Amino acid sequence: MAEALKHHIGTGVVRAIAAELAGAWPAFDAPAFTRDAQRGLDALELLPRGIHIAAAMRRHLPAEYPEAVQILVDSLGPPIGESTLAGMGVFHYLPHVAFIRDFGVDHFEASMAAQYHLTQRFTAEWCIRPFLERHTEATLAQLRIWAADPNVHVRRLVSEGTRPRLPWAPHLKAFIADPTPTLGLLELLKDDPERYVQRSVANHLNDIAKDHPDVAVEVGERWLVGATDARRWIVQHALRSLVKRGHRGALSAMGAGSRAAVRVDRVEITPRRAAIGSTVRFSFDLVSRSKSSQDLLVDFAVYFVKADGSARPKVFKLKRVTLPARARASFKGSVSLKVHTTRTPYPGTHRLEARVNGQALPLGQFTVLRPR
């Protein structure tokens, strides 16, 4: 069984942080901090552990925040890319970002400087959000400067830290209501050379699409004019949720706005009766009814049965094709009935359909059996 995330911040991390702080500030009482930080730690989950250790830092570092946070910065190891610290090891710095989030909002300059260094070792997307709420214009001004920073992690923070609906952090309600300020930042990053930043820009625009679909489509259409392959990828990834929902504007931006002139043929679903934990496979052909070539975005939807017996569709990407006149194209896919952290399969009849340029075309159904 995979180790629980919370165990990546335990006694070893506390002792390592104590040694690092003592190295940056000889007056630091490492044993007292270690005892304080470990008290009650085992009962906490991941984020509360980071907050708990940050509170212990505050009690054992100098009372003046600017002095304390500078010691924190001086204690940091090498940036990502120059160190062997990788994977879950970067959660070593979760208490550091919690320190800034919880104690630094009234000290803008010192905290922004610290976040610049921290995001190169872990991420500052969580701790920068209170600054966007309390010091909106000043934070946005700093982020506009960071959008041109040579460090990829700093540039990514500009996009990721301002995402309106960042999954693991409080939503930015002001930017959900009006995304204009963050759209200006995305404009600065839309041609970033690194896929790490490009993906963040796409996810940010996808966040905006959830509340302002027409705005996201307008931005996507504008970015596609004279677009590089990388920028075209950003737009395609950003509009993915709208495309799955059959939004006509998003489909049109992707070149698949026309209603598909096709019929479904040769459908196979195997098995038709499946156990929880198994996989259902399917295949089908699309046959053109048109006298001209068609650009098709082909997805598929599964109407998963819920615990209350209702069924709701989940759409999955399948393939993009150019279908010649009167031609045929074959497609295949699979449906996992394994228990996932985000989805639990339930017994019942599951409908399956193709989504072609947003149009639903029934494929058939399969039954998930009750466990014996």
C-alpha positions as CSV (number, residue, x, y, z in Angstrom):
1,M,0.0,0.0,0.0
2,A,1.3,3.5,-0.9
3,E,2.5,5.5,2.0
4,A,0.1,8.2,3.2
5,L,1.0,11.7,2.1
6,K,1.1,13.0,5.7
7,H,4.0,10.7,6.6
8,H,6.2,12.7,4.3
9,I,6.2,15.4,7.0
10,G,7.3,13.6,10.2
11,T,10.1,13.5,12.8
12,G,12.8,13.4,10.1
13,V,11.6,16.6,8.5
14,V,11.2,18.4,11.8
15,R,14.8,17.5,12.8
16,A,16.1,18.5,9.3
17,I,14.4,21.9,9.5
18,A,15.8,22.4,13.0
19,A,19.3,21.8,11.8
20,E,18.8,24.1,8.8
21,L,17.5,26.9,10.9
22,A,20.3,26.5,13.4
23,G,22.7,26.7,10.6
24,A,21.2,30.0,9.4
25,W,20.8,31.4,12.9
26,P,23.2,30.0,15.6
27,A,20.9,31.3,18.4
28,F,18.1,29.0,17.3
29,D,17.2,26.5,20.0
30,A,16.9,23.4,17.8
31,P,16.1,20.9,20.6
32,A,13.3,23.1,22.0
33,F,11.9,23.6,18.6
34,T,12.0,19.9,17.8
35,R,10.1,19.0,20.9
36,D,7.5,21.7,20.3
37,A,7.0,20.8,16.6
38,Q,6.7,17.1,17.3
39,R,4.1,17.5,20.1
40,G,0.8,16.3,18.6
41,L,2.2,16.0,15.1
42,D,1.3,12.3,14.5
43,A,-2.5,13.0,15.0
44,L,-2.5,15.5,12.1
45,E,-3.0,15.1,8.3
46,L,-0.7,16.6,5.7
47,L,-1.7,20.3,5.5
48,P,-2.3,20.6,9.3
49,R,1.2,19.2,9.9
50,G,2.7,21.9,7.8
51,I,0.7,24.6,9.7
52,H,1.6,23.0,13.0
53,I,5.3,23.1,12.3
54,A,5.1,26.6,11.0
55,A,3.5,27.7,14.3
56,A,6.4,26.2,16.2
57,M,8.8,28.0,13.9
58,R,7.1,31.3,14.8
59,R,7.5,30.6,18.5
60,H,11.2,29.9,18.2
61,L,12.4,32.4,15.6
62,P,12.8,36.1,16.3
63,A,9.7,38.0,17.2
64,E,10.2,40.5,14.3
65,Y,8.7,38.8,11.2
66,P,11.1,40.3,8.6
67,E,14.1,39.0,10.6
68,A,12.4,35.6,11.1
69,V,11.5,35.1,7.4
70,Q,15.0,36.1,6.3
71,I,16.4,33.3,8.5
72,L,13.9,31.0,6.9
73,V,15.2,32.0,3.4
74,D,18.8,31.7,4.5
75,S,18.1,28.1,5.7
76,L,16.8,26.9,2.3
77,G,18.6,24.3,0.3
78,P,19.4,24.5,-3.4
79,P,16.6,25.2,-5.9
80,I,14.9,22.4,-7.7
81,G,17.1,21.3,-10.6
82,E,20.3,21.8,-8.6
83,S,19.5,19.3,-5.9
84,T,18.7,15.7,-5.4
85,L,15.6,16.7,-3.5
86,A,12.7,15.6,-5.7
87,G,9.3,13.9,-5.7
88,M,7.5,13.9,-2.3
89,G,10.7,15.2,-0.7
90,V,9.8,18.8,-1.7
91,F,7.0,18.7,1.0
92,H,9.9,19.4,3.4
93,Y,9.1,23.0,2.6
94,L,5.4,22.9,3.3
95,P,5.9,24.4,6.8
96,H,7.9,27.3,5.2
97,V,5.0,28.3,2.9
98,A,2.6,27.9,5.8
99,F,4.8,30.3,7.8
100,I,4.4,32.9,5.1
101,R,0.7,32.3,4.6
102,D,-0.2,32.5,8.3
103,F,2.2,35.2,9.6
104,G,3.5,37.2,6.6
105,V,0.5,39.0,5.0
106,D,1.2,42.2,6.9
107,H,4.8,42.3,5.7
108,F,4.4,42.4,1.9
109,E,8.0,43.1,0.7
110,A,9.7,40.6,2.9
111,S,7.1,37.9,2.2
112,M,7.1,38.3,-1.5
113,A,10.9,38.1,-1.6
114,A,10.6,34.9,0.5
115,Q,8.0,33.4,-1.8
116,Y,10.3,34.1,-4.8
117,H,12.9,31.8,-3.3
118,L,10.4,29.2,-1.9
119,T,8.7,28.6,-5.2
120,Q,12.0,27.5,-6.7
121,R,12.2,24.7,-4.1
122,F,8.5,23.7,-3.6
123,T,5.7,26.0,-4.6
124,A,4.3,29.3,-3.3
125,E,0.9,28.9,-5.0
126,W,-0.8,28.3,-1.7
127,C,0.8,31.0,0.4
128,I,0.5,33.7,-2.3
129,R,-3.3,33.7,-2.3
130,P,-3.8,35.8,0.8
131,F,-1.6,38.4,-0.7
132,L,-3.7,38.5,-3.8
133,E,-6.7,39.1,-1.6
134,R,-5.2,41.6,0.8
135,H,-2.7,43.4,-1.5
136,T,-4.2,42.7,-4.9
137,E,-2.7,45.4,-7.1
138,A,0.8,45.2,-5.5
139,T,0.9,41.4,-5.9
140,L,-0.3,41.5,-9.5
141,A,2.3,44.1,-10.3
142,Q,5.0,41.9,-8.8
143,L,3.7,38.9,-10.8
144,R,3.8,40.8,-14.0
145,I,7.5,41.3,-13.4
146,W,8.0,37.6,-12.5
147,A,6.3,36.6,-15.7
148,A,9.6,37.3,-17.5
149,D,11.8,35.7,-14.8
150,P,14.5,33.3,-16.1
151,N,13.4,30.6,-13.6
152,V,10.6,28.4,-14.8
153,H,9.2,27.8,-11.3
154,V,8.8,31.5,-10.8
155,R,7.0,32.0,-14.1
156,R,4.7,29.1,-13.3
157,L,3.8,30.6,-10.0
158,V,2.4,33.6,-11.9
159,S,-0.2,31.4,-13.5
160,E,-0.7,28.7,-11.0
161,G,-0.8,30.9,-7.9
162,T,-3.6,33.1,-9.5
163,R,-5.8,30.2,-10.7
164,P,-9.3,31.1,-9.6
165,R,-10.2,27.5,-8.7
166,L,-6.9,26.0,-7.7
167,P,-7.9,22.5,-6.5
168,W,-6.0,22.3,-3.2
169,A,-6.3,26.0,-2.1
170,P,-9.2,28.4,-1.3
171,H,-10.8,29.8,-4.4
172,L,-10.1,33.4,-5.4
173,K,-13.7,34.7,-5.4
174,A,-12.8,38.1,-6.9
175,F,-11.1,36.5,-9.9
176,I,-14.0,34.0,-10.3
177,A,-16.3,37.0,-10.6
178,D,-14.0,38.9,-12.9
179,P,-11.0,37.1,-14.5
180,T,-9.7,40.2,-16.2
181,P,-6.7,40.8,-13.9
182,T,-5.4,37.2,-14.3
183,L,-6.1,37.2,-18.1
184,G,-3.5,39.9,-18.3
185,L,-0.9,37.6,-16.7
186,L,-1.8,34.7,-19.0
187,E,-1.2,37.0,-22.0
188,L,2.4,37.4,-20.8
189,L,2.8,33.6,-20.5
190,K,1.0,32.3,-23.5
191,D,4.2,31.8,-25.5
192,D,6.4,30.5,-22.6
193,P,8.8,27.9,-24.0
194,E,8.4,25.4,-21.1
195,R,5.5,22.9,-21.1
196,Y,5.5,23.1,-17.3
197,V,4.3,26.7,-17.6
198,Q,2.1,26.0,-20.7
199,R,0.2,23.4,-18.8
200,S,-0.5,25.8,-15.9
201,V,-1.7,28.5,-18.3
202,A,-4.0,26.0,-20.0
203,N,-5.4,24.9,-16.6
204,H,-5.9,28.5,-15.5
205,L,-7.9,29.3,-18.7
206,N,-9.9,26.0,-18.1
207,D,-10.7,27.4,-14.6
208,I,-12.0,30.6,-16.2
209,A,-14.0,28.6,-18.7
210,K,-16.0,27.0,-15.8
211,D,-17.5,30.5,-14.9
212,H,-17.0,32.5,-18.1
213,P,-17.1,30.1,-21.0
214,D,-17.5,32.7,-23.7
215,V,-14.6,34.7,-22.3
216,A,-12.3,31.6,-22.5
217,V,-13.4,30.8,-26.0
218,E,-12.7,34.4,-27.1
219,V,-9.2,34.2,-25.6
220,G,-8.6,30.8,-27.2
221,E,-9.8,32.0,-30.7
222,R,-7.5,35.1,-30.4
223,W,-4.5,33.0,-29.3
224,L,-5.0,30.6,-32.2
225,V,-4.3,33.4,-34.8
226,G,-0.8,32.8,-36.0
227,A,-0.3,30.3,-33.2
228,T,2.7,28.1,-32.7
229,D,2.2,24.4,-32.0
230,A,2.8,25.1,-28.3
231,R,0.2,27.8,-28.1
232,R,-2.3,25.7,-30.1
233,W,-1.7,22.9,-27.5
234,I,-2.5,25.4,-24.7
235,V,-5.8,26.4,-26.3
236,Q,-6.8,22.8,-26.9
237,H,-6.0,21.8,-23.3
238,A,-7.7,24.9,-21.9
239,L,-11.0,24.4,-23.8
240,R,-11.1,20.6,-23.1
241,S,-13.9,20.8,-20.5
242,L,-16.0,23.0,-22.8
243,V,-15.5,20.7,-25.7
244,K,-16.6,17.7,-23.6
245,R,-19.7,19.6,-22.7
246,G,-20.4,20.3,-26.4
247,H,-20.0,24.0,-26.1
248,R,-20.5,25.2,-29.7
249,G,-18.0,28.1,-29.4
250,A,-15.2,25.9,-28.1
251,L,-15.9,23.2,-30.7
252,S,-15.8,25.9,-33.4
253,A,-12.5,27.2,-32.1
254,M,-11.1,23.7,-32.4
255,G,-12.3,23.4,-36.0
256,A,-15.1,21.1,-35.2
257,G,-18.1,23.4,-34.9
258,S,-20.1,21.9,-37.7
259,R,-22.7,19.2,-37.0
260,A,-21.2,15.9,-38.0
261,A,-22.8,14.1,-40.9
262,V,-22.1,10.5,-39.8
263,R,-23.7,7.3,-38.7
264,V,-22.5,4.7,-36.2
265,D,-21.8,1.2,-37.4
266,R,-20.2,-2.1,-36.2
267,V,-20.6,-1.4,-32.4
268,E,-19.0,-4.0,-30.1
269,I,-19.2,-3.9,-26.3
270,T,-17.4,-6.6,-24.4
271,P,-18.5,-7.9,-21.9
272,R,-22.1,-6.8,-21.7
273,R,-22.2,-8.0,-18.1
274,A,-19.1,-7.0,-16.1
275,A,-18.0,-7.2,-12.5
276,I,-16.7,-4.3,-10.4
277,G,-13.0,-4.2,-10.8
278,S,-13.0,-5.4,-14.4
279,T,-12.7,-3.5,-17.7
280,V,-15.3,-3.1,-20.4
281,R,-13.9,-2.6,-24.0
282,F,-15.8,-1.2,-26.9
283,S,-15.3,-0.4,-30.6
284,F,-17.3,1.3,-33.3
285,D,-17.1,2.8,-36.7
286,L,-18.2,6.2,-37.9
287,V,-19.4,6.3,-41.5
288,S,-19.5,9.6,-43.3
289,R,-22.8,10.7,-44.9
290,S,-21.1,13.8,-46.4
291,K,-19.9,14.4,-49.9
292,S,-17.0,16.4,-48.5
293,S,-14.3,15.9,-45.9
294,Q,-15.2,16.5,-42.2
295,D,-13.0,17.5,-39.2
296,L,-14.3,15.5,-36.2
297,L,-13.6,15.6,-32.5
298,V,-14.6,12.2,-31.2
299,D,-15.1,11.6,-27.5
300,F,-17.1,9.0,-25.6
301,A,-19.4,9.3,-22.6
302,V,-20.2,6.7,-19.9
303,Y,-23.3,7.2,-17.8
304,F,-22.0,5.9,-14.6
305,V,-24.6,4.7,-12.1
306,K,-24.4,6.6,-8.7
307,A,-25.1,5.3,-5.3
308,D,-28.7,6.6,-5.4
309,G,-29.3,4.8,-8.7
310,S,-29.2,7.9,-10.9
311,A,-26.8,8.0,-13.9
312,R,-24.6,10.9,-15.0
313,P,-22.3,11.1,-17.9
314,K,-18.5,11.4,-17.7
315,V,-16.8,12.3,-20.9
316,F,-13.4,11.0,-22.0
317,K,-11.2,12.1,-24.9
318,L,-10.9,9.6,-27.7
319,K,-9.5,11.0,-31.0
320,R,-9.5,13.8,-33.6
321,V,-9.8,12.7,-37.2
322,T,-10.4,14.1,-40.7
323,L,-13.0,11.9,-42.3
324,P,-13.0,11.9,-46.1
325,A,-16.2,11.9,-48.0
326,R,-18.2,8.7,-47.7
327,A,-15.3,7.1,-45.8
328,R,-15.3,5.1,-42.6
329,A,-13.1,5.4,-39.5
330,S,-12.7,2.9,-36.6
331,F,-12.5,3.8,-32.9
332,K,-12.0,1.8,-29.7
333,G,-11.7,2.5,-26.1
334,S,-12.2,1.0,-22.6
335,V,-14.1,1.7,-19.4
336,S,-12.4,1.0,-16.1
337,L,-14.7,-0.4,-13.4
338,K,-12.0,-0.3,-10.7
339,V,-12.6,1.5,-7.5
340,H,-10.8,4.9,-7.7
341,T,-10.4,7.6,-5.2
342,T,-12.5,9.9,-7.4
343,R,-15.1,7.3,-8.6
344,T,-16.7,4.2,-7.2
345,P,-18.6,1.9,-9.6
346,Y,-22.1,0.8,-8.6
347,P,-24.2,-2.0,-10.0
348,G,-26.7,-1.2,-12.7
349,T,-27.1,-0.4,-16.4
350,H,-24.5,2.0,-17.8
351,R,-25.2,3.7,-21.1
352,L,-22.3,4.4,-23.6
353,E,-22.4,7.0,-26.3
354,A,-20.0,8.6,-28.8
355,R,-19.7,12.4,-28.7
356,V,-18.9,13.6,-32.2
357,N,-18.4,17.4,-32.5
358,G,-20.5,17.6,-29.4
359,Q,-23.4,15.5,-30.8
360,A,-24.4,12.4,-28.8
361,L,-24.6,9.2,-30.7
362,P,-25.8,6.1,-28.7
363,L,-23.5,3.1,-28.8
364,G,-25.4,0.7,-26.4
365,Q,-25.1,-0.3,-22.8
366,F,-23.5,-2.7,-20.4
367,T,-24.5,-4.0,-16.9
368,V,-22.3,-3.8,-13.8
369,L,-23.1,-6.8,-11.6
370,R,-23.7,-6.7,-7.9
371,P,-20.9,-8.2,-5.9
372,R,-21.5,-11.8,-4.8
